[in-house]
Amino acid sequence: MLSKAQERILRELQLKKGRRERGMFIIEGEKFVREAKNLVEFTFTPKDTNQFREYVSTENPQTTAAVAKIPHFTLDQVLAFDTVVVLDGVQDPGNVGTVLRACLGFRAAVILVECADVTNPKAVRASTSALLYVPWVEMKREEATEALRSLGRKVYRLENRPHSVTLDHIGQGKILLIAGNEGSGISLALTGTSVKISHERALESLNVAVATSLVLHEVYQKNIAK
């Protein structure tokens, strides 16, 4: 059975504040737990606690879960990737997790500017463990514009504007791909080439995670063809 101290940790990790103060989060599923390896603090199953279903996030939970340390990445690790996605104010944790998953598939890293918490259970679940492998860092909005401008990378802004170019205009090399808030779009005052994704008029707009994934695939195809 879990100790009282472990039960207290699990209760605290239900909130973002608790996760940040502890530097830990909850992961679910045997595969995820195996992949977390030395980040795992302790594992637990329904046999270890009567509150198992209260501590996990899925309606039909896995039979194994764990408390793990939040992975830490540096900006240098992020910038080691040619393609860096900048999520600007994306508030849906599911979208954040899905973008991390796409970045794992298409060789990219992530900078989060005042986005939903990566360790939110919905983000963790959507990432399918990608948050363990894809380098990601967080930035405050007041520091982000100058910090990103100083990198000297080609900037692409994912937005539908009259002057936007199509995906085939995206070049190779070191780039920043900015994707904005689901409702208000990009807020960062960082100039760049606006990129749009053509789709049927019946669809008002693409989900930010879907749109980002499509661009990442395009860039990935160009890079592996080099």
Helices and strands as residue ranges (DSSP letters): H 4-12, H 16-22, E 24-28, H 30-36, G 37-39, E 40-44, H 52-55, E 65-69, H 75-79, E 83-88, H 93-105, E 109-113, H 121-127, G 130-132, E 136-139, H 141-149, E 154-158, G 167-169, E 175-180, E 193-195, H 208-224
